[in-house]
Amino acid sequence: SRVRVDNLLHTFDGDLVLTLIGGNGARVTLSQRNGSGGDDYIETLFSDACPTPIASGAPPYSGCFAPSQPLGGASGENGQAAAGTWQLEVSDQAGGDVGQLNSWTLVLCTQ
């Protein structure tokens, strides 16, 4: 599976936690308070196959990054739960600034 954050604008990425919520309710952290005072996630691809961990990247995040937790966990045990409503949760863990998630994409891989 891959998650692409096409356009997330925020003035202090270090405040953000990005969490993929699978169709079965399983939660996987894509990025947790990375990027310090840098801004934005633009065409950011999260995939377990990406060689650079998101924690080693720098904003604006653009390109291919391994998420903080493996994406396989979002589908639950044995990858069985592709059905259901999938969500991308963006949480600002501090006050004083604003942001907006404009678009994101989920690609489920069966192999």
Buried (B, 14 or more C-beta within 10 A) or exposed (E): BBBBBBBBBBEBBBBBBBBBBBBBEBEBBBBBBBBEEBBBBBEBBBBEEBEEEBBEBEBBBBEBBBBBBEBEBBBBEEBEBBEEEBBBEBEBEEEEEEBEBEEBEBEBEEE
